[in-house]
């Protein structure tokens, strides 16, 4: 799968155990970038699989975020809801290039997994 | 030894499967090959709990009685979604809609009932449904999501529960009822009127004496026209006027039917190899709509199927209760005196909304109607069933069990040893004392959730929880333990253990707490992090550094997130006072930022709704320049201090309630508390500021100030308790500070003052605040010390640029 990579600047733009929603989205859906307490970076579509709550406003613990609307817990690496809930939001690839975060948007025409 | 018999069950509902369940417990049931046909595409579920699913209190999974695994484990062949269409008695064969044919040696008909549908035009329109099964509930939930107005036809148990469920789901609901009062078969006129009053206050519109003439609509239902010309508009019409036994199959097979399928005491139909149970049967002229007799029928029928030729079904006195949160109704037996020989005894407290009536005949209890306080319902029912002579209790009976039994001529408390094993404890799930005690002893159960999981007792409506808990203590003795409420799944410690350790072990950070208690997740979770953050903030004022990443979004961005992702902004108005300059500033902000809704709140201030997140700092900056600061309407902290105008303007005012309210608000604003806190000051006992439903209320009187605590509006309304009367404003301030601090130091996170006081007891609060002047002063001192670090306007800091990353989206720099 090929991607269009967007540079969103240095790690410091995002608070540790926090997230920022981006100015651009993916296929009409908002995208947020998360930074964990261990400084790992993840990007996911900023919609809870339950009721489309803004995950970027949730509490980040370990590699998970809890949706602020109904406390679904989403694994950030896979975008997958943890049991007992079932559902997933799309996870997008990220890479660090000379200290700056790049988010990969799948190019049009590619089907979602 | 008999060869395996084929038992075919038509109907996969509560009565049919209960019979199968009872049969499997009996020796004679083991040699059956059981085939079940069900019209619905589901496993067996608890139909009476559908209203809880509709209201959102339970999920469909919660109400499943027997899972697919149960059918498999017992070798039962279940044909879901495949109704039987014919019974061939000559060849002993049933035929299902799918064409499947199964021979039987014995047949059990449990086809239940159908909704009663009167011959009114429009019933076939889309948007009209009954309230009978999961498919109906799905239709109603779909309508609640996409449409606005619902009309429920029928003011009985089912109709009221449907109306309440739809109301809970956000629809505007009207209820049409043929009779002048609600639930007229279970309630007398007085109780029916109380019920209507309470539900009217909860926003359900009633059309009593309403005969539905037509459901109007072209493409789909648009409303209901009544015979007297009234028209009720609706997008959804729910028909809940009653049920009738489903006897079509039995009639086609030439079994004897009347209103229902006629059965004798042994649950046999007119064909001795065909049995019937549940709502489809008619027994001695009576048909059934409540669950309790179905359990008794199932038991008798199962025994007969297993070869016990002595088992008989005997109807018992029945009771009804309504599953609407916060509305307690109980009814059993006679509603009123039948003739001059009967006596009615009535207790009525209009202020508290309590009504009790009992009916006596020849020294025995024959009926009870309870409204508002139904704790004694099961006791009255027991007295009725046992036909005990209650003449000696007559004067005390209506006051309930505790009072009646405290007097002479009655036992002191329930003697669980003497209670027969067959006594039914849980009416919803048909669980007897013997089932519960047996499970506790055999499986070594020690907690209520375990008993619920193994027996289902008290797992549905919960009314019998107290009795089940008593039985646990009776059967498990010292082993019985209350279920421990841990802080969250990350730890085995509870709130109190953690709070004590923070002080005793001098734990200063969340990390230290998690280490001390060997937390299961290194960073904790969304439940424990906000709690620990608060506990540390409260324990170490001025020293602990508040962790914004452990706060819920509203407290992190200092505004309330709304369902569309915008925010609401509520500036503080001290004691509800404002000025022309402040109002100008609010008006300018609303215009400048295109704020769509401006609303006056119940707490005497103004809510600006629909503010875009990126606009928040600028909105706050503009409000700040007019002197307006955050109202903390988003905080688990002090919200508002509501006041009336008091002695400055009001001819009834005894003290300066507004001025006192401002002083209280100036003292308490900015504090963080376990949950939100609302205060009010009324200038006289007319109580225009509604002080008696606040966390702390002050009512001014000529002689001084009454301080009230632990009230609550909202879903579970609770009136305050009187704490103390004092004579000066200074004392009011000291008591308030001390009360705030006691609550801050000792309540659990997310526990409002009402449940906190219910847990620790009002006497405890009085001991700490009223009986101990030094302790009170010390608490007040600690509150003021904590406040000295807290009273900074969070809006001003952010308007100046703090936490800017919270309010702006992150842009892309350039193409990579």
Interface residues (C-beta under 8 A of the other chain):
Chain A: X4 X5 X6 X7 X8 X9 X13 X14 X15 X16 X17 X18 X20 X21 X22 X23 X24 X33 X37 X54 X57 X58 X59 X60 X61 X62 X66 X68 X71 X73 X97 X100 X102
Chain B: X521 X522 X523 X524 X525 X526 X529 X530 X549 X550 X551 X552 X553 X561 X565 X805 X809 X810 X811 X812 X813 X814 X815 X816
